[in-house]
Amino acid sequence: MFEMIKMMQQVLNEKEFSYWVHQDLFSFQWWLIVVINALFLLLFYFFIDRQRLFFMLLVFFISFDIVGLVDEFGKFFNLWCYPHQMLPFTDRFNTVDFAIIPVSIALVYQFFSKWKFFFIAHAVTSAVISL
C-alpha cells in the first residue's frame, strides 16, 4: 500500500512540476508573486530595527514556520490550494507565507513592543491579512 501511495505521489509531483513549467513559470501571476515578495523583503530590510536584529529575525522565522505549518495543514486536508507558485516544490514560497505575514508580524512586533498594544495591533493585522 505504501509503495502505491509513493508512486502516486511521484506521478502527482511530476504533473505539478509540468504544470508549473508550462503554465505558471514567468506568467503574470508568477511575476506578481516574485515582485510582492521582493517588496515586502525590502520593506523589512529598510524598516528593521538594527539594534534588535536578533529578536526581529526570530519573530520573522517563528511566524514563517507557524504560517507554513498551518498552510501545510490546510493544503493536506484540501481546505485550500495555490494554483500559482514561485517554486513548485514547496508551498512556503507563495506570496502570503513567504513574505507578507512574517514581515507584517515582525514589523508589528517592532513598532508595538508593549504586550497589550502588540496583541491589539497583531489582531488588527491578522484581520486585515485574512480578508
C-alpha positions as a LaTeX table, in Angstrom:
\begin{tabular}{lrrr}
\hline
Residue & $x$ (\AA) & $y$ (\AA) & $z$ (\AA) \\
\hline
Met1 & 0.00 & 0.00 & 0.00 \\
Phe2 & 2.76 & 2.44 & 0.94 \\
Glu3 & 4.59 & 1.79 & $-2.33$ \\
Met4 & 1.43 & 2.56 & $-4.26$ \\
Ile5 & 0.98 & 5.86 & $-2.38$ \\
Lys6 & 4.61 & 6.73 & $-3.01$ \\
Met7 & 4.21 & 6.00 & $-6.74$ \\
Met8 & 1.04 & 8.09 & $-6.93$ \\
Gln9 & 2.79 & 10.94 & $-5.13$ \\
Gln10 & 5.62 & 10.79 & $-7.66$ \\
Val11 & 3.14 & 10.98 & $-10.55$ \\
Leu12 & 1.39 & 13.92 & $-8.88$ \\
Asn13 & 4.72 & 15.71 & $-8.33$ \\
Glu14 & 5.62 & 15.24 & $-11.98$ \\
Lys15 & 2.23 & 16.62 & $-13.08$ \\
Glu16 & 2.55 & 19.62 & $-10.74$ \\
Phe17 & 6.06 & 20.37 & $-11.98$ \\
Ser18 & 4.93 & 20.10 & $-15.61$ \\
Tyr19 & 2.03 & 22.46 & $-14.89$ \\
Trp20 & 4.40 & 24.92 & $-13.19$ \\
Val21 & 6.93 & 24.89 & $-16.05$ \\
His22 & 4.37 & 25.13 & $-18.88$ \\
Gln23 & 1.56 & 27.18 & $-17.34$ \\
Asp24 & 2.83 & 29.14 & $-14.34$ \\
Leu25 & 6.53 & 29.96 & $-14.66$ \\
Phe26 & 7.04 & 33.55 & $-15.92$ \\
Ser27 & 3.29 & 34.16 & $-16.09$ \\
Phe28 & 1.80 & 37.41 & $-14.80$ \\
Gln29 & 0.82 & 35.71 & $-11.54$ \\
Trp30 & 4.32 & 34.28 & $-11.08$ \\
Trp31 & 5.91 & 37.70 & $-11.59$ \\
Leu32 & 3.39 & 39.23 & $-9.19$ \\
Ile33 & 4.41 & 36.72 & $-6.51$ \\
Val34 & 8.11 & 37.49 & $-7.08$ \\
Val35 & 7.56 & 41.27 & $-7.00$ \\
Ile36 & 5.38 & 41.23 & $-3.88$ \\
Asn37 & 7.89 & 39.00 & $-2.06$ \\
Ala38 & 10.73 & 41.31 & $-3.07$ \\
Leu39 & 8.80 & 44.43 & $-1.98$ \\
Phe40 & 7.95 & 43.02 & 1.44 \\
Leu41 & 11.51 & 41.78 & 2.00 \\
Leu42 & 12.84 & 45.22 & 1.03 \\
Leu43 & 10.32 & 46.80 & 3.39 \\
Phe44 & 11.59 & 44.51 & 6.12 \\
Tyr45 & 15.20 & 45.34 & 5.31 \\
Phe46 & 14.70 & 49.12 & 5.38 \\
Phe47 & 12.44 & 49.33 & 8.44 \\
Ile48 & 14.04 & 46.71 & 10.67 \\
Asp49 & 15.44 & 47.90 & 13.96 \\
Arg50 & 19.12 & 47.01 & 13.65 \\
Gln51 & 19.54 & 47.23 & 17.45 \\
Arg52 & 17.08 & 44.34 & 17.91 \\
Leu53 & 18.03 & 42.41 & 14.78 \\
Phe54 & 18.23 & 39.04 & 16.53 \\
Phe55 & 14.73 & 39.35 & 18.02 \\
Met56 & 13.26 & 40.71 & 14.81 \\
Leu57 & 14.66 & 37.80 & 12.80 \\
Leu58 & 13.47 & 35.39 & 15.47 \\
Val59 & 9.91 & 36.76 & 15.21 \\
Phe60 & 10.14 & 36.62 & 11.41 \\
Phe61 & 11.26 & 32.97 & 11.32 \\
Ile62 & 8.86 & 31.82 & 14.04 \\
Ser63 & 5.92 & 33.38 & 12.20 \\
Phe64 & 7.24 & 31.92 & 8.93 \\
Asp65 & 7.23 & 28.44 & 10.49 \\
Ile66 & 3.79 & 28.79 & 12.11 \\
Val67 & 2.19 & 30.13 & 8.94 \\
Gly68 & 3.88 & 27.40 & 6.91 \\
Leu69 & 2.64 & 24.66 & 9.23 \\
Val70 & $-0.93$ & 25.96 & 9.22 \\
Asp71 & $-0.76$ & 26.27 & 5.45 \\
Glu72 & 0.52 & 22.71 & 5.07 \\
Phe73 & $-2.33$ & 21.53 & 7.30 \\
Gly74 & $-4.88$ & 23.33 & 5.12 \\
Lys75 & $-3.39$ & 22.03 & 1.92 \\
Phe76 & $-3.17$ & 18.45 & 3.22 \\
Phe77 & $-6.91$ & 18.45 & 4.09 \\
Asn78 & $-7.82$ & 20.21 & 0.82 \\
Leu79 & $-9.11$ & 23.30 & 2.58 \\
Trp80 & $-7.25$ & 25.49 & 0.10 \\
Cys81 & $-4.69$ & 25.30 & $-2.67$ \\
Tyr82 & $-2.45$ & 27.64 & $-4.63$ \\
Pro83 & $-2.63$ & 27.42 & $-8.41$ \\
His84 & 0.36 & 29.75 & $-8.76$ \\
Gln85 & 3.67 & 29.11 & $-7.01$ \\
Met86 & 7.04 & 30.83 & $-7.04$ \\
Leu87 & 8.70 & 27.43 & $-6.66$ \\
Pro88 & 6.83 & 24.19 & $-7.36$ \\
Phe89 & 8.37 & 22.00 & $-4.66$ \\
Thr90 & 7.25 & 23.99 & $-1.65$ \\
Asp91 & 4.12 & 25.85 & $-0.71$ \\
Arg92 & 6.01 & 28.06 & 1.72 \\
Phe93 & 7.27 & 30.23 & $-1.10$ \\
Asn94 & 3.91 & 31.62 & $-2.05$ \\
Thr95 & 3.31 & 35.32 & $-1.55$ \\
Val96 & 1.49 & 35.25 & 1.75 \\
Asp97 & 3.53 & 32.61 & 3.59 \\
Phe98 & 6.96 & 33.73 & 2.50 \\
Ala99 & 6.80 & 37.49 & 2.93 \\
Ile100 & 3.52 & 39.23 & 3.73 \\
Ile101 & 2.63 & 37.57 & 7.03 \\
Pro102 & 6.13 & 37.14 & 8.54 \\
Val103 & 7.19 & 40.69 & 7.62 \\
Ser104 & 3.91 & 42.16 & 8.88 \\
Ile105 & 4.12 & 40.31 & 12.19 \\
Ala106 & 7.79 & 41.22 & 12.68 \\
Leu107 & 7.11 & 44.90 & 12.00 \\
Val108 & 4.10 & 44.88 & 14.32 \\
Tyr109 & 6.34 & 43.38 & 16.99 \\
Gln110 & 8.91 & 46.07 & 16.37 \\
Phe111 & 6.55 & 49.06 & 16.49 \\
Phe112 & 4.32 & 47.76 & 19.32 \\
Ser113 & 6.73 & 46.46 & 21.94 \\
Lys114 & 4.33 & 46.50 & 24.90 \\
Trp115 & 2.33 & 43.26 & 25.02 \\
Lys116 & $-1.12$ & 44.84 & 25.28 \\
Phe117 & $-0.58$ & 47.03 & 22.23 \\
Phe118 & 1.17 & 44.20 & 20.38 \\
Phe119 & $-1.83$ & 41.88 & 20.80 \\
Ile120 & $-4.24$ & 44.58 & 19.62 \\
Ala121 & $-2.07$ & 45.51 & 16.63 \\
His122 & $-1.49$ & 41.83 & 15.86 \\
Ala123 & $-5.24$ & 41.14 & 15.92 \\
Val124 & $-5.88$ & 44.05 & 13.55 \\
Thr125 & $-3.05$ & 42.94 & 11.24 \\
Ser126 & $-4.34$ & 39.36 & 11.24 \\
Ala127 & $-7.85$ & 40.55 & 10.44 \\
Val128 & $-6.61$ & 42.62 & 7.50 \\
Ile129 & $-4.44$ & 39.76 & 6.17 \\
Ser130 & $-7.30$ & 37.28 & 6.44 \\
Leu131 & $-9.50$ & 39.35 & 4.15 \\
\hline
\end{tabular}
